[in-house]
Amino acid sequence: MNWNTYIKSYQSYLKIERGLSKNTTENYVFDVERLCSFLDENQIVVSPITVSEEIIQQFIYSISKEVGSRSQARIISGLKSFFSYLIFEDYRSDSPMELIESPRLGR
């Protein structure tokens, strides 16, 4: 399966099984698509099953230059949800997001 197949399946899961709102679902899907764009732009060929923590760290570093800490935290949350879904569906046995921390948010 390719990224789009996993993303469509994840989107259905968010809507139907988790009952998330349309906006939340769209944002979570956008976060995964943003990772896909990063992979394409950097000519990194991996599947959702083989993407590593190191690649995720590179992605987070690249977005840290573009967006604020709140947006980074939301993107990280979306990716954690996606990889948790892949584990839930037995596509992966671990998450490359396990050791990734969200930025500290000020009040």
Biopython code that builds the backbone (N, CA, C, O; Angstrom):
import numpy as np
from Bio.PDB.StructureBuilder import StructureBuilder

atoms = [
    (1, "MET", "N", (0.848, -1.191, 0.000)),
    (1, "MET", "CA", (0.000, 0.000, 0.000)),
    (1, "MET", "C", (0.888, 1.247, 0.000)),
    (1, "MET", "O", (2.001, 1.237, 0.525)),
    (2, "ASN", "N", (0.372, 2.305, -0.594)),
    (2, "ASN", "CA", (1.112, 3.556, -0.597)),
    (2, "ASN", "C", (0.551, 4.503, 0.468)),
    (2, "ASN", "O", (-0.430, 4.187, 1.141)),
    (3, "TRP", "N", (1.186, 5.662, 0.608)),
    (3, "TRP", "CA", (0.768, 6.623, 1.625)),
    (3, "TRP", "C", (-0.711, 6.980, 1.485)),
    (3, "TRP", "O", (-1.433, 7.027, 2.481)),
    (4, "ASN", "N", (-1.167, 7.232, 0.252)),
    (4, "ASN", "CA", (-2.557, 7.656, 0.049)),
    (4, "ASN", "C", (-3.556, 6.616, 0.534)),
    (4, "ASN", "O", (-4.601, 6.965, 1.082)),
    (5, "THR", "N", (-3.244, 5.359, 0.337)),
    (5, "THR", "CA", (-4.140, 4.291, 0.792)),
    (5, "THR", "C", (-4.245, 4.294, 2.314)),
    (5, "THR", "O", (-5.340, 4.193, 2.868)),
    (6, "TYR", "N", (-3.102, 4.411, 2.985)),
    (6, "TYR", "CA", (-3.106, 4.462, 4.452)),
    (6, "TYR", "C", (-3.829, 5.710, 4.954)),
    (6, "TYR", "O", (-4.570, 5.655, 5.935)),
    (7, "ILE", "N", (-3.607, 6.829, 4.276)),
    (7, "ILE", "CA", (-4.234, 8.083, 4.697)),
    (7, "ILE", "C", (-5.750, 8.005, 4.558)),
    (7, "ILE", "O", (-6.470, 8.445, 5.454)),
    (8, "LYS", "N", (-6.242, 7.461, 3.465)),
    (8, "LYS", "CA", (-7.696, 7.331, 3.274)),
    (8, "LYS", "C", (-8.309, 6.414, 4.337)),
    (8, "LYS", "O", (-9.385, 6.694, 4.865)),
    (9, "SER", "N", (-7.618, 5.330, 4.640)),
    (9, "SER", "CA", (-8.086, 4.412, 5.671)),
    (9, "SER", "C", (-8.095, 5.103, 7.040)),
    (9, "SER", "O", (-9.032, 4.937, 7.820)),
    (10, "TYR", "N", (-7.053, 5.871, 7.318)),
    (10, "TYR", "CA", (-6.950, 6.624, 8.569)),
    (10, "TYR", "C", (-8.072, 7.657, 8.667)),
    (10, "TYR", "O", (-8.672, 7.835, 9.727)),
    (11, "GLN", "N", (-8.346, 8.329, 7.566)),
    (11, "GLN", "CA", (-9.406, 9.334, 7.538)),
    (11, "GLN", "C", (-10.764, 8.699, 7.863)),
    (11, "GLN", "O", (-11.545, 9.260, 8.631)),
    (12, "SER", "N", (-11.036, 7.554, 7.288)),
    (12, "SER", "CA", (-12.283, 6.840, 7.594)),
    (12, "SER", "C", (-12.338, 6.451, 9.061)),
    (12, "SER", "O", (-13.379, 6.582, 9.705)),
    (13, "TYR", "N", (-11.226, 5.976, 9.587)),
    (13, "TYR", "CA", (-11.138, 5.599, 10.999)),
    (13, "TYR", "C", (-11.464, 6.791, 11.898)),
    (13, "TYR", "O", (-12.222, 6.660, 12.858)),
    (14, "LEU", "N", (-10.888, 7.954, 11.584)),
    (14, "LEU", "CA", (-11.126, 9.142, 12.409)),
    (14, "LEU", "C", (-12.595, 9.549, 12.393)),
    (14, "LEU", "O", (-13.165, 9.896, 13.428)),
    (15, "LYS", "N", (-13.199, 9.503, 11.214)),
    (15, "LYS", "CA", (-14.600, 9.920, 11.075)),
    (15, "LYS", "C", (-15.556, 8.923, 11.702)),
    (15, "LYS", "O", (-16.416, 9.285, 12.505)),
    (16, "ILE", "N", (-15.397, 7.663, 11.326)),
    (16, "ILE", "CA", (-16.388, 6.647, 11.689)),
    (16, "ILE", "C", (-16.154, 6.085, 13.087)),
    (16, "ILE", "O", (-17.059, 6.093, 13.922)),
    (17, "GLU", "N", (-14.947, 5.600, 13.342)),
    (17, "GLU", "CA", (-14.702, 4.919, 14.616)),
    (17, "GLU", "C", (-14.431, 5.884, 15.760)),
    (17, "GLU", "O", (-14.864, 5.648, 16.888)),
    (18, "ARG", "N", (-13.719, 6.970, 15.476)),
    (18, "ARG", "CA", (-13.418, 7.925, 16.541)),
    (18, "ARG", "C", (-14.472, 9.017, 16.644)),
    (18, "ARG", "O", (-14.576, 9.684, 17.673)),
    (19, "GLY", "N", (-15.257, 9.205, 15.585)),
    (19, "GLY", "CA", (-16.315, 10.206, 15.604)),
    (19, "GLY", "C", (-15.817, 11.637, 15.714)),
    (19, "GLY", "O", (-16.493, 12.485, 16.297)),
    (20, "LEU", "N", (-14.641, 11.916, 15.161)),
    (20, "LEU", "CA", (-14.086, 13.261, 15.247)),
    (20, "LEU", "C", (-14.783, 14.194, 14.262)),
    (20, "LEU", "O", (-15.341, 13.761, 13.254)),
    (21, "SER", "N", (-14.737, 15.469, 14.579)),
    (21, "SER", "CA", (-15.368, 16.462, 13.707)),
    (21, "SER", "C", (-14.653, 16.526, 12.363)),
    (21, "SER", "O", (-13.523, 16.061, 12.215)),
    (22, "LYS", "N", (-15.336, 17.112, 11.396)),
    (22, "LYS", "CA", (-14.772, 17.250, 10.055)),
    (22, "LYS", "C", (-13.466, 18.052, 10.101)),
    (22, "LYS", "O", (-12.485, 17.676, 9.459)),
    (23, "ASN", "N", (-13.452, 19.157, 10.861)),
    (23, "ASN", "CA", (-12.250, 19.989, 10.944)),
    (23, "ASN", "C", (-11.080, 19.240, 11.568)),
    (23, "ASN", "O", (-9.960, 19.306, 11.061)),
    (24, "THR", "N", (-11.327, 18.538, 12.649)),
    (24, "THR", "CA", (-10.264, 17.778, 13.308)),
    (24, "THR", "C", (-9.730, 16.707, 12.376)),
    (24, "THR", "O", (-8.518, 16.527, 12.255)),
    (25, "THR", "N", (-10.628, 15.999, 11.722)),
    (25, "THR", "CA", (-10.222, 14.957, 10.774)),
    (25, "THR", "C", (-9.377, 15.551, 9.658)),
    (25, "THR", "O", (-8.325, 15.009, 9.319)),
    (26, "GLU", "N", (-9.829, 16.659, 9.087)),
    (26, "GLU", "CA", (-9.077, 17.299, 8.002)),
    (26, "GLU", "C", (-7.699, 17.748, 8.467)),
    (26, "GLU", "O", (-6.718, 17.600, 7.737)),
    (27, "ASN", "N", (-7.617, 18.300, 9.684)),
    (27, "ASN", "CA", (-6.326, 18.752, 10.205)),
    (27, "ASN", "C", (-5.368, 17.587, 10.415)),
    (27, "ASN", "O", (-4.193, 17.683, 10.062)),
    (28, "TYR", "N", (-5.856, 16.487, 10.985)),
    (28, "TYR", "CA", (-4.997, 15.327, 11.207)),
    (28, "TYR", "C", (-4.505, 14.747, 9.882)),
    (28, "TYR", "O", (-3.342, 14.364, 9.760)),
    (29, "VAL", "N", (-5.382, 14.687, 8.906)),
    (29, "VAL", "CA", (-4.991, 14.182, 7.586)),
    (29, "VAL", "C", (-3.987, 15.134, 6.941)),
    (29, "VAL", "O", (-3.017, 14.691, 6.326)),
    (30, "PHE", "N", (-4.218, 16.441, 7.079)),
    (30, "PHE", "CA", (-3.294, 17.432, 6.524)),
    (30, "PHE", "C", (-1.898, 17.267, 7.121)),
    (30, "PHE", "O", (-0.899, 17.413, 6.417)),
    (31, "ASP", "N", (-1.827, 16.962, 8.419)),
    (31, "ASP", "CA", (-0.526, 16.769, 9.072)),
    (31, "ASP", "C", (0.245, 15.619, 8.427)),
    (31, "ASP", "O", (1.447, 15.732, 8.187)),
    (32, "VAL", "N", (-0.437, 14.529, 8.151)),
    (32, "VAL", "CA", (0.214, 13.378, 7.513)),
    (32, "VAL", "C", (0.602, 13.730, 6.077)),
    (32, "VAL", "O", (1.677, 13.354, 5.609)),
    (33, "GLU", "N", (-0.271, 14.447, 5.388)),
    (33, "GLU", "CA", (0.049, 14.859, 4.018)),
    (33, "GLU", "C", (1.241, 15.810, 3.990)),
    (33, "GLU", "O", (2.023, 15.806, 3.040)),
    (34, "ARG", "N", (1.374, 16.612, 5.021)),
    (34, "ARG", "CA", (2.530, 17.513, 5.120)),
    (34, "ARG", "C", (3.818, 16.701, 5.254)),
    (34, "ARG", "O", (4.835, 17.048, 4.653)),
    (35, "LEU", "N", (3.778, 15.634, 6.031)),
    (35, "LEU", "CA", (4.929, 14.734, 6.131)),
    (35, "LEU", "C", (5.233, 14.128, 4.765)),
    (35, "LEU", "O", (6.396, 14.046, 4.371)),
    (36, "CYS", "N", (4.212, 13.708, 4.049)),
    (36, "CYS", "CA", (4.402, 13.142, 2.700)),
    (36, "CYS", "C", (5.068, 14.145, 1.770)),
    (36, "CYS", "O", (5.959, 13.782, 1.003)),
    (37, "SER", "N", (4.647, 15.392, 1.830)),
    (37, "SER", "CA", (5.249, 16.437, 0.996)),
    (37, "SER", "C", (6.722, 16.617, 1.331)),
    (37, "SER", "O", (7.557, 16.767, 0.440)),
    (38, "PHE", "N", (7.032, 16.601, 2.621)),
    (38, "PHE", "CA", (8.427, 16.706, 3.055)),
    (38, "PHE", "C", (9.252, 15.558, 2.476)),
    (38, "PHE", "O", (10.360, 15.769, 1.982)),
    (39, "LEU", "N", (8.713, 14.355, 2.539)),
    (39, "LEU", "CA", (9.423, 13.191, 2.005)),
    (39, "LEU", "C", (9.656, 13.342, 0.505)),
    (39, "LEU", "O", (10.751, 13.070, 0.015)),
    (40, "ASP", "N", (8.634, 13.773, -0.218)),
    (40, "ASP", "CA", (8.755, 13.971, -1.668)),
    (40, "ASP", "C", (9.790, 15.040, -1.999)),
    (40, "ASP", "O", (10.649, 14.840, -2.857)),
    (41, "GLU", "N", (9.702, 16.180, -1.309)),
    (41, "GLU", "CA", (10.616, 17.289, -1.574)),
    (41, "GLU", "C", (12.070, 16.908, -1.324)),
    (41, "GLU", "O", (12.974, 17.408, -1.992)),
    (42, "ASN", "N", (12.287, 16.026, -0.365)),
    (42, "ASN", "CA", (13.646, 15.621, -0.008)),
    (42, "ASN", "C", (14.038, 14.279, -0.617)),
    (42, "ASN", "O", (15.076, 13.708, -0.282)),
    (43, "GLN", "N", (13.193, 13.789, -1.515)),
    (43, "GLN", "CA", (13.432, 12.535, -2.229)),
    (43, "GLN", "C", (13.748, 11.375, -1.275)),
    (43, "GLN", "O", (14.660, 10.580, -1.504)),
    (44, "ILE", "N", (12.957, 11.313, -0.196)),
    (44, "ILE", "CA", (13.075, 10.235, 0.780)),
    (44, "ILE", "C", (11.976, 9.225, 0.457)),
    (44, "ILE", "O", (10.788, 9.538, 0.545)),
    (45, "VAL", "N", (12.380, 8.025, 0.087)),
    (45, "VAL", "CA", (11.410, 7.006, -0.321)),
    (45, "VAL", "C", (11.242, 6.000, 0.817)),
    (45, "VAL", "O", (12.065, 5.104, 1.008)),
    (46, "VAL", "N", (10.156, 6.174, 1.563)),
    (46, "VAL", "CA", (9.796, 5.254, 2.645)),
    (46, "VAL", "C", (8.279, 5.127, 2.662)),
    (46, "VAL", "O", (7.560, 5.997, 2.172)),
    (47, "SER", "N", (7.820, 4.051, 3.225)),
    (47, "SER", "CA", (6.379, 3.872, 3.396)),
    (47, "SER", "C", (6.025, 4.230, 4.841)),
    (47, "SER", "O", (6.921, 4.399, 5.667)),
    (48, "PRO", "N", (4.745, 4.346, 5.154)),
    (48, "PRO", "CA", (4.357, 4.584, 6.545)),
    (48, "PRO", "C", (4.826, 3.460, 7.474)),
    (48, "PRO", "O", (4.967, 3.656, 8.681)),
    (49, "ILE", "N", (5.060, 2.299, 6.898)),
    (49, "ILE", "CA", (5.484, 1.145, 7.689)),
    (49, "ILE", "C", (6.974, 1.197, 8.003)),
    (49, "ILE", "O", (7.415, 0.651, 9.014)),
    (50, "THR", "N", (7.748, 1.846, 7.148)),
    (50, "THR", "CA", (9.206, 1.847, 7.320)),
    (50, "THR", "C", (9.790, 3.192, 7.726)),
    (50, "THR", "O", (10.991, 3.285, 7.978)),
    (51, "VAL", "N", (8.968, 4.235, 7.797)),
    (51, "VAL", "CA", (9.503, 5.547, 8.170)),
    (51, "VAL", "C", (10.090, 5.469, 9.580)),
    (51, "VAL", "O", (9.507, 4.851, 10.471)),
    (52, "SER", "N", (11.242, 6.099, 9.769)),
    (52, "SER", "CA", (11.972, 5.985, 11.035)),
    (52, "SER", "C", (11.828, 7.240, 11.894)),
    (52, "SER", "O", (11.373, 8.288, 11.435)),
    (53, "GLU", "N", (12.229, 7.096, 13.144)),
    (53, "GLU", "CA", (12.228, 8.234, 14.062)),
    (53, "GLU", "C", (13.150, 9.338, 13.545)),
    (53, "GLU", "O", (12.834, 10.520, 13.680)),
    (54, "GLU", "N", (14.278, 8.965, 12.960)),
    (54, "GLU", "CA", (15.227, 9.957, 12.446)),
    (54, "GLU", "C", (14.593, 10.812, 11.350)),
    (54, "GLU", "O", (14.797, 12.025, 11.306)),
    (55, "ILE", "N", (13.833, 10.181, 10.478)),
    (55, "ILE", "CA", (13.159, 10.932, 9.409)),
    (55, "ILE", "C", (12.109, 11.863, 10.010)),
    (55, "ILE", "O", (11.967, 13.005, 9.573)),
    (56, "ILE", "N", (11.381, 11.381, 11.001)),
    (56, "ILE", "CA", (10.386, 12.218, 11.673)),
    (56, "ILE", "C", (11.077, 13.414, 12.326)),
    (56, "ILE", "O", (10.571, 14.534, 12.257)),
    (57, "GLN", "N", (12.220, 13.188, 12.953)),
    (57, "GLN", "CA", (12.960, 14.286, 13.577)),
    (57, "GLN", "C", (13.392, 15.319, 12.538)),
    (57, "GLN", "O", (13.330, 16.521, 12.796)),
    (58, "GLN", "N", (13.825, 14.863, 11.375)),
    (58, "GLN", "CA", (14.187, 15.789, 10.296)),
    (58, "GLN", "C", (12.975, 16.619, 9.884)),
    (58, "GLN", "O", (13.079, 17.829, 9.682)),
    (59, "PHE", "N", (11.838, 15.966, 9.762)),
    (59, "PHE", "CA", (10.606, 16.663, 9.391)),
    (59, "PHE", "C", (10.245, 17.710, 10.438)),
    (59, "PHE", "O", (9.935, 18.851, 10.093)),
    (60, "ILE", "N", (10.283, 17.337, 11.700)),
    (60, "ILE", "CA", (9.921, 18.268, 12.768)),
    (60, "ILE", "C", (10.892, 19.445, 12.802)),
    (60, "ILE", "O", (10.485, 20.584, 13.026)),
    (61, "TYR", "N", (12.168, 19.169, 12.579)),
    (61, "TYR", "CA", (13.144, 20.256, 12.513)),
    (61, "TYR", "C", (12.797, 21.209, 11.374)),
    (61, "TYR", "O", (12.872, 22.426, 11.541)),
    (62, "SER", "N", (12.421, 20.674, 10.231)),
    (62, "SER", "CA", (12.101, 21.529, 9.080)),
    (62, "SER", "C", (10.853, 22.377, 9.336)),
    (62, "SER", "O", (10.811, 23.544, 8.944)),
    (63, "ILE", "N", (9.839, 21.808, 9.987)),
    (63, "ILE", "CA", (8.633, 22.608, 10.246)),
    (63, "ILE", "C", (8.858, 23.606, 11.375)),
    (63, "ILE", "O", (8.158, 24.615, 11.454)),
    (64, "SER", "N", (9.832, 23.336, 12.254)),
    (64, "SER", "CA", (10.094, 24.263, 13.360)),
    (64, "SER", "C", (10.566, 25.619, 12.846)),
    (64, "SER", "O", (10.453, 26.627, 13.544)),
    (65, "LYS", "N", (11.093, 25.642, 11.630)),
    (65, "LYS", "CA", (11.539, 26.899, 11.025)),
    (65, "LYS", "C", (10.380, 27.644, 10.361)),
    (65, "LYS", "O", (10.507, 28.822, 10.029)),
    (66, "GLU", "N", (9.258, 26.961, 10.170)),
    (66, "GLU", "CA", (8.134, 27.533, 9.420)),
    (66, "GLU", "C", (6.932, 27.910, 10.282)),
    (66, "GLU", "O", (6.212, 28.855, 9.961)),
    (67, "VAL", "N", (6.714, 27.183, 11.364)),
    (67, "VAL", "CA", (5.496, 27.389, 12.159)),
    (67, "VAL", "C", (5.842, 27.565, 13.633)),
    (67, "VAL", "O", (6.931, 27.202, 14.078)),
    (68, "GLY", "N", (4.901, 28.125, 14.378)),
    (68, "GLY", "CA", (5.085, 28.340, 15.803)),
    (68, "GLY", "C", (4.944, 27.060, 16.612)),
    (68, "GLY", "O", (4.615, 25.999, 16.082)),
    (69, "SER", "N", (5.201, 27.187, 17.908)),
    (69, "SER", "CA", (5.201, 26.006, 18.772)),
    (69, "SER", "C", (3.816, 25.369, 18.895)),
    (69, "SER", "O", (3.718, 24.147, 19.013)),
    (70, "ARG", "N", (2.752, 26.159, 18.869)),
    (70, "ARG", "CA", (1.401, 25.579, 18.944)),
    (70, "ARG", "C", (1.098, 24.740, 17.707)),
    (70, "ARG", "O", (0.532, 23.652, 17.809)),
    (71, "SER", "N", (1.476, 25.249, 16.547)),
    (71, "SER", "CA", (1.261, 24.490, 15.305)),
    (71, "SER", "C", (2.118, 23.235, 15.287)),
    (71, "SER", "O", (1.669, 22.179, 14.841)),
    (72, "GLN", "N", (3.350, 23.347, 15.771)),
    (72, "GLN", "CA", (4.216, 22.167, 15.853)),
    (72, "GLN", "C", (3.582, 21.104, 16.741)),
    (72, "GLN", "O", (3.569, 19.922, 16.397)),
    (73, "ALA", "N", (3.061, 21.531, 17.880)),
    (73, "ALA", "CA", (2.439, 20.588, 18.819)),
    (73, "ALA", "C", (1.242, 19.890, 18.173)),
    (73, "ALA", "O", (1.045, 18.689, 18.363)),
    (74, "ARG", "N", (0.440, 20.644, 17.407)),
    (74, "ARG", "CA", (-0.716, 20.045, 16.741)),
    (74, "ARG", "C", (-0.284, 19.057, 15.676)),
    (74, "ARG", "O", (-0.877, 17.986, 15.551)),
    (75, "ILE", "N", (0.737, 19.398, 14.909)),
    (75, "ILE", "CA", (1.246, 18.501, 13.868)),
    (75, "ILE", "C", (1.785, 17.220, 14.500)),
    (75, "ILE", "O", (1.516, 16.122, 14.013)),
    (76, "ILE", "N", (2.536, 17.361, 15.568)),
    (76, "ILE", "CA", (3.076, 16.189, 16.267)),
    (76, "ILE", "C", (1.935, 15.323, 16.795)),
    (76, "ILE", "O", (1.990, 14.096, 16.706)),
    (77, "SER", "N", (0.911, 15.957, 17.341)),
    (77, "SER", "CA", (-0.253, 15.213, 17.831)),
    (77, "SER", "C", (-0.926, 14.445, 16.698)),
    (77, "SER", "O", (-1.309, 13.287, 16.870)),
    (78, "GLY", "N", (-1.068, 15.084, 15.551)),
    (78, "GLY", "CA", (-1.668, 14.423, 14.392)),
    (78, "GLY", "C", (-0.859, 13.224, 13.929)),
    (78, "GLY", "O", (-1.419, 12.180, 13.595)),
    (79, "LEU", "N", (0.459, 13.377, 13.910)),
    (79, "LEU", "CA", (1.316, 12.264, 13.488)),
    (79, "LEU", "C", (1.304, 11.131, 14.514)),
    (79, "LEU", "O", (1.320, 9.956, 14.147)),
    (80, "LYS", "N", (1.276, 11.487, 15.792)),
    (80, "LYS", "CA", (1.182, 10.445, 16.823)),
    (80, "LYS", "C", (-0.106, 9.646, 16.648)),
    (80, "LYS", "O", (-0.114, 8.423, 16.786)),
    (81, "SER", "N", (-1.180, 10.343, 16.347)),
    (81, "SER", "CA", (-2.461, 9.671, 16.122)),
    (81, "SER", "C", (-2.380, 8.737, 14.917)),
    (81, "SER", "O", (-2.866, 7.608, 14.977)),
    (82, "PHE", "N", (-1.771, 9.196, 13.830)),
    (82, "PHE", "CA", (-1.651, 8.383, 12.619)),
    (82, "PHE", "C", (-0.856, 7.109, 12.886)),
    (82, "PHE", "O", (-1.281, 6.020, 12.501)),
    (83, "PHE", "N", (0.291, 7.239, 13.542)),
    (83, "PHE", "CA", (1.107, 6.051, 13.783)),
    (83, "PHE", "C", (0.488, 5.137, 14.840)),
    (83, "PHE", "O", (0.700, 3.924, 14.807)),
    (84, "SER", "N", (-0.270, 5.700, 15.771)),
    (84, "SER", "CA", (-1.029, 4.862, 16.714)),
    (84, "SER", "C", (-2.090, 4.061, 15.974)),
    (84, "SER", "O", (-2.336, 2.898, 16.290)),
    (85, "TYR", "N", (-2.715, 4.693, 14.986)),
    (85, "TYR", "CA", (-3.693, 3.997, 14.147)),
    (85, "TYR", "C", (-3.029, 2.830, 13.418)),
    (85, "TYR", "O", (-3.590, 1.735, 13.359)),
    (86, "LEU", "N", (-1.841, 3.058, 12.864)),
    (86, "LEU", "CA", (-1.144, 1.983, 12.141)),
    (86, "LEU", "C", (-0.818, 0.812, 13.068)),
    (86, "LEU", "O", (-0.869, -0.345, 12.651)),
    (87, "ILE", "N", (-0.489, 1.107, 14.308)),
    (87, "ILE", "CA", (-0.235, 0.047, 15.290)),
    (87, "ILE", "C", (-1.549, -0.669, 15.616)),
    (87, "ILE", "O", (-1.595, -1.898, 15.667)),
    (88, "PHE", "N", (-2.605, 0.098, 15.835)),
    (88, "PHE", "CA", (-3.925, -0.456, 16.140)),
    (88, "PHE", "C", (-4.378, -1.430, 15.056)),
    (88, "PHE", "O", (-4.974, -2.465, 15.356)),
    (89, "GLU", "N", (-4.098, -1.100, 13.804)),
    (89, "GLU", "CA", (-4.495, -1.939, 12.670)),
    (89, "GLU", "C", (-3.457, -3.014, 12.336)),
    (89, "GLU", "O", (-3.596, -3.718, 11.335)),
    (90, "ASP", "N", (-2.430, -3.142, 13.156)),
    (90, "ASP", "CA", (-1.356, -4.135, 12.981)),
    (90, "ASP", "C", (-0.540, -3.944, 11.704)),
    (90, "ASP", "O", (-0.015, -4.909, 11.150)),
    (91, "TYR", "N", (-0.433, -2.696, 11.236)),
    (91, "TYR", "CA", (0.452, -2.410, 10.108)),
    (91, "TYR", "C", (1.888, -2.201, 10.594)),
    (91, "TYR", "O", (2.850, -2.496, 9.885)),
    (92, "ARG", "N", (2.006, -1.686, 11.811)),
    (92, "ARG", "CA", (3.312, -1.460, 12.438)),
    (92, "ARG", "C", (3.288, -2.075, 13.831)),
    (92, "ARG", "O", (2.229, -2.261, 14.431)),
    (93, "SER", "N", (4.477, -2.386, 14.328)),
    (93, "SER", "CA", (4.558, -2.892, 15.699)),
    (93, "SER", "C", (5.040, -1.813, 16.664)),
    (93, "SER", "O", (4.940, -1.976, 17.881)),
    (94, "ASP", "N", (5.563, -0.712, 16.123)),
    (94, "ASP", "CA", (6.054, 0.381, 16.959)),
    (94, "ASP", "C", (5.757, 1.707, 16.267)),
    (94, "ASP", "O", (5.347, 1.747, 15.107)),
    (95, "SER", "N", (5.971, 2.780, 17.004)),
    (95, "SER", "CA", (5.722, 4.103, 16.441)),
    (95, "SER", "C", (7.018, 4.897, 16.391)),
    (95, "SER", "O", (7.760, 4.929, 17.373)),
    (96, "PRO", "N", (7.304, 5.540, 15.260)),
    (96, "PRO", "CA", (8.478, 6.404, 15.205)),
    (96, "PRO", "C", (8.270, 7.680, 16.031)),
    (96, "PRO", "O", (9.187, 8.488, 16.172)),
    (97, "MET", "N", (7.069, 7.854, 16.569)),
    (97, "MET", "CA", (6.733, 9.040, 17.362)),
    (97, "MET", "C", (6.918, 8.815, 18.860)),
    (97, "MET", "O", (6.744, 9.745, 19.648)),
    (98, "GLU", "N", (7.271, 7.589, 19.266)),
    (98, "GLU", "CA", (7.325, 7.255, 20.694)),
    (98, "GLU", "C", (8.170, 8.218, 21.514)),
    (98, "GLU", "O", (7.764, 8.619, 22.605)),
    (99, "LEU", "N", (9.328, 8.590, 21.011)),
    (99, "LEU", "CA", (10.241, 9.437, 21.774)),
    (99, "LEU", "C", (10.175, 10.909, 21.371)),
    (99, "LEU", "O", (10.935, 11.730, 21.884)),
    (100, "ILE", "N", (9.280, 11.238, 20.466)),
    (100, "ILE", "CA", (9.142, 12.617, 19.999)),
    (100, "ILE", "C", (8.281, 13.393, 20.993)),
    (100, "ILE", "O", (7.168, 12.981, 21.320)),
    (101, "GLU", "N", (8.806, 14.512, 21.466)),
    (101, "GLU", "CA", (8.072, 15.340, 22.417)),
    (101, "GLU", "C", (7.546, 16.584, 21.728)),
    (101, "GLU", "O", (8.174, 17.121, 20.817)),
    (102, "SER", "N", (6.396, 17.028, 22.172)),
    (102, "SER", "CA", (5.842, 18.285, 21.675)),
    (102, "SER", "C", (6.599, 19.440, 22.315)),
    (102, "SER", "O", (7.111, 19.306, 23.426)),
    (103, "PRO", "N", (6.672, 20.573, 21.622)),
    (103, "PRO", "CA", (7.340, 21.730, 22.225)),
    (103, "PRO", "C", (6.556, 22.223, 23.436)),
    (103, "PRO", "O", (5.339, 22.056, 23.515)),
    (104, "ARG", "N", (7.266, 22.824, 24.363)),
    (104, "ARG", "CA", (6.615, 23.409, 25.534)),
    (104, "ARG", "C", (5.814, 24.624, 25.079)),
    (104, "ARG", "O", (6.295, 25.456, 24.310)),
    (105, "LEU", "N", (4.597, 24.701, 25.567)),
    (105, "LEU", "CA", (3.731, 25.811, 25.185)),
    (105, "LEU", "C", (3.620, 26.797, 26.335)),
    (105, "LEU", "O", (3.383, 26.412, 27.480)),
    (106, "GLY", "N", (3.795, 28.075, 26.016)),
    (106, "GLY", "CA", (3.630, 29.119, 27.022)),
    (106, "GLY", "C", (2.162, 29.377, 27.280)),
    (106, "GLY", "O", (1.289, 28.903, 26.554)),
    (107, "ARG", "N", (1.915, 30.125, 28.310)),
    (107, "ARG", "CA", (0.516, 30.431, 28.654)),
    (107, "ARG", "C", (0.052, 31.694, 28.007)),
    (107, "ARG", "O", (-1.097, 32.096, 28.191)),
]
sb = StructureBuilder()
sb.init_structure("model")
sb.init_model(0)
sb.init_chain("A")
sb.init_seg("    ")
for serial, (resi, resn, name, xyz) in enumerate(atoms, 1):
    if name == "N":
        sb.init_residue(resn, " ", resi, " ")
    sb.init_atom(name, np.array(xyz, "f"), 0.0, 1.0, " ", f" {name:<3s}", serial, name[0])
structure = sb.get_structure()
